[in-house]
Amino acid sequence: MDIKVSELKSRLNKGEILNFFDVREPWEHEESNIGAQLMPLTSIPDQLDELSPLKDQEIIVHCKTGGRSNQAKIFLESNGFTQVRSLLGGIEAFLA
């Protein structure tokens, strides 16, 4: 189940430690960043070993509007990740 902006903001405001990844490009991340670790969509296949300890943990991914994060979610789920959530509306909805 994807995550709504309101839930993510609430959890971030509480100081929760999240497995939170920005799947946009580095230049986009530099322009605006909401606290996620940069992991461009195209780099995810090369980082599966690094991510493998998170297979059964919640992972939240975001992009600009939700398209790339949904692709990341589908890819990760197809590789055995069980709790991947995409930020609905992406960073645009978060910053609106």
Buried (B, 14 or more C-beta within 10 A) or exposed (E): EBBBBEBBEEBBEEEEEBBBBBBBBEEBBEEEEBEBEBBBBEEBEEEBEEBEEBBEEBBBBBBBBBEBBBBBBEBBEEBEBEBBBBBBBBBBBBEE
